[in-house]
Amino acid sequence: MTVHFDAVTVDWFGHATVRIEGQTGAIVYIDPGPEEYGVLDGLEPRDGDLILVSHGHHYDPDSIRRVAREDALVVVHDSVDASEVDRADEGPEALPFDVECVGADESFALGPLDLFTTPAYNDPDGPHVDGNGDPYHPDGQGCGFGVTIDGIMAFWPGDTDVLPTHEDVPVDCFLPPIGGTFTMDRHDAAALAAQLEPDLVLPVHYGTFAAIETDADAFVVDVARRGVPVVLDE
């Protein structure tokens, strides 16, 4: 299913992979892959103008190649290290595209697109830690992305807990992770959606495997009861 929202269309392919297309033709992919999760389901559109990669867990060179145009710009968080990613045999600098490495809390104008990043991490004193008490996503190891296409600002906060920096993000289309375990869960995401008051919420990053299974229908009811428009792309 393709979600039509004002001047953009949005497709969720599974896990955190989202495609956003504006009426003027600009196409953005967020976190394409990994292929082992069934993301993209064998598709090779190669139509993406801008490819955004939030952190190492979502870095997949093969999937980037499958979605990116030859002249695409690939924006990767500066912590991505291919030597720490099992599926990656080449770093971002070796990709055959223009590549920009970014930190959190940056902003850019990329032709007709406006882009900014936000911090993305798990609180070491919160619930999203491993058996040793270490956060699954430490501070400084990833980011969220906000991108404006044809006047619509879509915000993917990344693999993260709800953070103070999220409180003032001006968002039209909110793409929260709702699977829990490694990120905010559906309850946290619903509360953040109510605070941000976007024009549309499309949840992602759930259902890929057992650890992030959740009740997406319950999330929809929760958000809708708070007066925020919400849709599932399943």
N, C-alpha and C positions, 0 to 999 in steps of 0.2 A: 504494500500500500504506500502510495505517495501522499504526504500531507501537504496540502496547499494552504499557505498562510500569507495573506496580503501579497507582497511582491516577490515572494520566494516559494520554492517547493523544497521539502525536506524529506529525505529517505533515511531510515535507520536500517542498516544491514546486519545488525547483531553486535554484541559486545559494546564497544564504544565507537563503532564506525558509523559516521553520519556524512551524508552528501547534501549540500545546500546549493541550490541554483537560483540565481536572480533572474528577473525578467530581461535584464540587459545581457544575459548570457554568461556571466561570471559563475564559475563552479568551484566550490571549496569542499575538500574532504577532510574530516577530522579523524585522526587515529585509525587509518586503514589497516585491517588485519587484527590479529594474526590469522593466517590461513587455517591453522589447525583447529580453530574455533568455528570453522564453517562460515566465517565472515566473507562476504562478497560472493560466496556460493559459486565459484568458478567464473565469475564475470571478469572481463578485462576491458573496462570502458575507455581507459586512457584519455579522459576528457577533463581532468582536473587542472585548473589554473593555479590553485593554491592548496598545498597539502600541509596539514598541521599535525605534529606528533608531540604529545604532551609529556611522555617519559619513556624510559627504557622498556618497561613491560609491554608497551604498545608499538615499539619500533620493529618494523618488519620490512626490510628492503624489497622483498618480492612483491608484497602487497602495494608498496608505494609505486613500484614500476607498473603495476596493473591499473592504477587509477590516474597516474600523472601524465599530462601531455609532455611532449618533448621539451617544451619551453616553460614548464611549470616551475614555480618557486616552492621549495620545501622548507618549512620552518620547523625546527627541531629544538626541544629544550636542551640547553647546553650541558646537561648532566648525562645525556645518552652516550653510553660507552658500549660499542659492539662486542667487546671482549667479555662483557658481563651478560650478554643476551644470547641464549642458546641457538636461536634460529638465525642469527645475523652473522654473516661471514664478511661483512664490510661495514665500515663506519659511515656516518652521514657524509663526511667529506669525500667519500669515494663514489657517491651516487652520481649518475649522469645528468644532474639537474643543477640549477642554481640552488644553493643551500644556505640558509641563514640560521645560525644558532642563537638562541635567545634565553634570557633568564626570566624570572617572574617580575611582575610589576614594570613592564615595558609597554610602549605604544608606538605604532607605526602607521604611516599612510602608504598603502601599496596600490598605486594607481587608483582605481575606483573603489578599493576596499580599505576600510579602517580596521586595524587589528590591535588588540591589547592582550597582555597576559596577566594572570593572577597567581599567587602562591597556591600550591596544592600539596597537602601533606596530611598525615595522621598525627594527632596529638599523642605524644609518648605516654601521657597519663590517661588517655582515653581507652575505649574498648577495642580499637582496631590495631592490635599488636599481636605479634607471633608468640610462640611458646616460651621464648626467652624474654618477653616483655618489650621487644623492639618494635617500633611502628613499621607496618608493611611499607609505607611510603614516608621516608624521613623528610624533614624539612630540607629544601634545596634540591630535591631529586625529581622535581616535576613542576608542571604549571597547568593552569587552566587557560582557555582561550575565549576571548570575545571577538567576534568579527561582524562588521556591518556590511551588508550587501543590499543595495538599492533601498537604503533607509531603514532596514530591519536589522537590529542587533541580536545575534544569536550567541548565547553564552553556554559553553561547556566547561564546568569548573574543574574537570580532571578527576583523577583518582584521589579523593580528598575527603576529609571531614568537613563539616560546616565550619567556616573560619570567620573571624571578625571582618576580614577584607571583603567578604561577600555581601555584607549588609547594605552597601551603597551602590552595588553594580546596577546601572540602568539597562535593563534587559527587556527585549520584546519577546523573544523565543528562548525559553529556558530548557536546557538539556541536562537534567541532573542525573547522576548515578543513583540508583535506588537499591542495589543488590545487597548492601551491607557487607560485613566481614572485612573487606579491604577499603571500603568507602563509607560515606554516609548511607544510612538505610532509608527505607521509604518514609518512615516517620520524620526523620531529620529533614529529608528532602521536601516533604510536604510543608513543614513549618517554614523552611527557607523560601519556598515558592510563595507562601502567603505573605511573607515579609517583603519580597521583591516585587510582587504584584505584576508579573509579566502578562502579556496579552495571550500567551500560549505556553503550556508546559508539555514537553514530549520527553518522557523518561527513557533512559538508556542504561547500559552496563548492568544488566540483570539477566538471569536465565541461561547464561552461557554454560555454566557447570553448577554442580550441587551447592558449592559454597556461596553462590550469589543468586540462588533461587529466592523468589519473593512473590508476594501476592500483588501483581500489578493492578488488578481490578480494584483491590482495596485501596491502593494508592490513588487511583483515579477518583474514587468516591471521597477519600479524605481531602484531596485538593479541591474537587468540585464543591464540597460543602463549605470550603473556605472562600468561595466566590471567585476562584481562579479558573479560567478555561484550560482544559487538559484533554489530551488525546493519546491513544496508544497506536503505535505503528507496529503491528504484529501480523 
